[in-house]
């Protein structure tokens, strides 16, 4: 099997594992939330256990849910790195090293790219941005730039400086960083801290307005030409450009090209900026990249031919990498860069290798490879081939070992949780440690019956309201009457065309345009619409009437029945909220609240049909015979229009039609004034029939209110109910943690 096919199989086999890990992550998130909740409930319980023994209090205080919560948080970070690694469509080789060790030179040799794409110039730092270079055997060289969002720039680039240097205040947003002064460094700072501070100040602070335009609310990508790559990945001293600081806003650059090597498959080289230039963000970037973006690592080192030894910075770099990759010793290759055609360099590399292989320095690795990184042949034969051989033969075992280890650690955490849960379940014995029977007897007395208690009081008050409005049901409704008079006044004050100072002239103009035959009925239509619209204000009055009556019923339930503890709303909203609280099993009670909630009176339903029949005098429609040959009697038209009809004649006819319609509406509407009171009485009567008079309704009320007795009768049950609810919540939280901590929920390998 070819190496490319082997790599493709490895990538394909990883995908289902990535999906199972994603499921485990979701389950762990749920468990973490459950642990946070149960610790909150533990604190609430701790405040009500004075009546229990000291041993109970000590046990409760010993349950350290937060430490387990924190353990899971750390494991979630590890799992997310694994998920990201196994979801990739390539096997990735990370390349790290201090500055000027030959890292970029090696990448050039492996990819066939030159200084225009991978800067490797002498005399200073070149690469400043993480680059991912993927092998594409069929494509041309392409590049995509990913820019930071404002928030990712703040979190991943700026904050590491503030943390490393203990600078305060830390900006809460990039805009705050733009507008604020840079905090001063402490007087007792070290030279290294001063160098790091200068990097923050000189690069990121002084030039903040130069690169700010590239930072948007969200991360975004843009494709660039190969010739432009340097502008986005290099320090300004390495390149002359009109906009030298935009590289600071770049998160990473993705490059694809055809590597000059056969049979390497889906491989990506990840170039991490060289460490050593006092950039706090680069250290953070390396840790993040190694943790989830690479499978094996090449650590580049160029021993000095004059004489070299392992230095602190070598071990520090290794130690930092180990923070991100727990099995680093099985994933890192040391590549010693031998200067071209130099026997001295070869000797220096061999001596350095001997020191590394001694094992006394704690730097373990897969292999130490010596190669001239500037020679494509040596880079392929001595470095790339060795790494790819190792990947194809060992990466499956490495992945399996790591995932098994992670899963076992999760199972240990689950066992710890189960142990605490088992102790937590019976710490208080039965939640109903108080005498439930005694409580129920007190509740039964308070709820009462037809002779006493809550039930008698609420029944009596509702019946009193019913009796009161029974006597008022045939009286004119004051709100509707006032609205009716107001509408009539408006009709008399503003008569449309009839109130216009130049009405005759306007009608005459209309006759010239459409003729008298059309002008007269057109104005009739306009006056009819005008009158109809004047009475729309009655709709508001009808709604107010209904809401006022609903509010009177609600006040009885809130004041006499203490249901204000369940809803403080008024009118329809009160009944809607109580309706939402009533379980479906209490069907009679729920139906009563539904009926009164949905009851409405409207102008269009009650009044409009009565009005329209008295506006026939303002219509030009001629009655026609129906299918039985009969037609409604039709009122004689006020004006018989001819071609010679004048504007004065039309105006006079319209006045007669308008006044006749208003005079007919008055008695018709006066007959309606009692109907709103009749309707609201029927509404209340129907509500009382449903929630008071039905057989068995008292039991539904009693069962419904039982769960709220601590609120309604707070003096009698308040403290007890609160404590019982807290203990019930505690047990519910225990069950949720127990359910969420089952081992199978975090198992992603067999």
FENUR-V472142 format. One record per pair of residues at least 6 apart in sequence whose C-alpha atoms are under 6 Angstrom apart, sorted by the first residue. I is the first residue (numbers start at 0). J is the second residue. D is the distance in Angstrom with one decimal. If there is no record, write none. Layout:
# FENUR-V472142
I_J_D, I_J_D
This chain:
# FENUR-V472142
2_262_5.8, 3_262_5.3, 3_263_5.2, 3_264_3.8, 13_85_5.2, 14_86_5.7, 17_82_4.9, 17_85_5.2, 17_86_5.5, 19_747_5.3, 20_82_6.0, 20_747_5.9, 23_745_4.8, 30_739_5.2, 31_68_5.5, 33_736_5.5, 34_64_6.0, 34_68_6.0, 37_732_5.3, 38_64_5.9, 40_729_5.5, 80_290_6.0, 80_291_4.5, 83_291_5.8, 84_291_5.2, 89_265_5.0, 89_266_5.4, 90_266_5.1, 91_266_5.9, 91_267_4.7, 91_268_5.8, 91_293_4.7, 91_294_5.4, 92_268_4.9, 92_269_6.0, 92_293_5.5, 92_294_6.0, 92_295_5.1, 92_296_5.6, 93_268_5.9, 93_269_4.6, 93_293_5.4, 93_296_4.6, 94_270_5.3, 94_296_5.9, 94_297_4.8, 95_271_5.7, 95_298_5.1, 96_273_5.6, 96_298_5.5, 96_299_5.0, 97_273_4.9, 97_274_4.6, 97_275_5.8, 98_273_4.8, 98_274_5.8, 100_300_5.4, 100_301_5.1, 103_119_5.3, 104_119_5.7, 104_373_5.6, 105_372_4.6, 107_113_5.9, 108_375_4.4, 110_258_4.5, 111_259_6.0, 116_228_5.7, 118_125_5.8, 125_233_5.2, 125_234_5.8, 126_232_5.7, 126_233_5.0, 126_272_5.7, 127_232_5.4, 127_233_5.2, 127_234_6.0, 127_272_5.4, 128_232_5.0, 128_251_5.9, 128_272_5.9, 129_251_4.9, 129_270_5.6, 129_271_4.8, 129_272_5.9, 130_251_5.5, 130_252_4.7, 130_253_5.8, 130_269_5.8, 130_270_5.0, 131_253_4.8, 131_268_5.7, 131_269_4.5, 132_254_4.6, 132_255_5.5, 132_267_5.4, 132_268_5.1, 133_255_4.6, 133_266_5.9, 133_267_4.1, 134_255_5.9, 134_256_5.5, 134_257_5.4, 134_258_5.6, 134_266_5.7, 135_255_6.0, 135_256_5.2, 135_257_4.9, 136_257_4.6, 139_256_5.8, 140_255_5.5, 140_256_4.3, 141_254_5.6, 141_255_5.4, 142_222_5.9, 142_223_5.7, 142_253_5.6, 142_254_4.4, 143_221_5.6, 143_222_4.3, 143_223_6.0, 143_252_5.7, 143_253_5.2, 144_220_5.5, 144_221_5.3, 144_252_4.6, 145_219_5.8, 145_220_4.4, 145_250_5.6, 145_251_5.4, 146_218_5.7, 146_219_5.6, 146_248_5.9, 146_249_4.4, 146_250_5.1, 147_218_5.2, 147_248_5.8, 147_249_5.8, 147_250_5.2, 148_214_5.3, 148_215_5.1, 148_216_5.3, 148_217_4.7, 148_218_4.4, 149_173_5.8, 149_214_5.4, 149_215_5.7, 149_216_5.6, 153_173_5.9, 156_280_4.9, 159_279_5.7, 159_280_5.8, 160_279_5.4, 170_176_5.6, 195_277_4.8, 210_244_5.9, 210_245_5.0, 231_246_4.5, 232_246_5.7, 235_243_5.2, 286_323_5.2, 290_323_4.8, 290_324_5.7, 295_330_4.7, 295_331_5.8, 296_331_4.6, 297_331_5.9, 297_332_5.0, 298_333_5.0, 298_334_5.9, 299_334_4.9, 300_335_5.0, 300_336_6.0, 301_335_5.5, 301_336_4.6, 302_347_6.0, 302_348_5.9, 304_343_5.8, 304_344_5.1, 304_347_5.5, 321_327_5.6, 328_363_4.9, 328_364_4.4, 329_365_5.4, 331_364_5.4, 331_365_5.9, 332_364_5.8, 332_365_5.5, 332_366_5.3, 332_367_5.9, 333_367_4.6, 334_367_5.9, 334_368_4.8, 334_369_5.9, 335_369_4.8, 336_370_5.5, 336_371_5.4, 336_372_5.7, 337_344_5.5, 337_345_5.9, 337_370_5.6, 337_371_4.6, 338_344_5.7, 338_371_5.8, 339_371_5.9, 370_377_5.8, 372_378_5.6, 410_742_5.9, 413_740_5.5, 445_452_5.3, 446_452_5.3, 446_453_4.8, 446_454_5.9, 447_453_5.7, 447_454_5.6, 448_454_5.4, 448_455_5.9, 449_455_4.8, 457_560_5.9, 472_676_4.7, 472_677_4.8, 473_673_5.3, 474_673_5.4, 475_672_4.7, 475_673_4.3, 476_672_5.5, 476_673_5.8, 478_540_5.8, 479_540_5.6, 482_537_5.7, 486_533_5.5, 486_534_5.6, 496_502_5.9, 503_646_5.7, 506_646_5.5, 507_646_5.1, 510_518_5.7, 520_619_5.6, 523_617_4.9, 527_617_5.8, 538_601_5.5, 538_602_4.5, 541_600_5.9, 546_570_5.3, 549_570_4.8, 550_569_5.6, 550_570_4.2, 556_562_5.7, 557_563_4.4, 561_711_5.7, 571_596_5.4, 574_596_5.5, 575_596_5.7, 578_589_5.9, 578_592_5.6, 585_699_5.7, 588_690_5.6, 591_686_5.6, 591_689_5.0, 591_690_5.7, 614_660_5.7, 616_656_5.9, 623_630_5.7, 624_630_4.3, 637_652_5.9, 638_652_6.0, 709_716_4.6, 709_717_4.3, 709_720_5.1
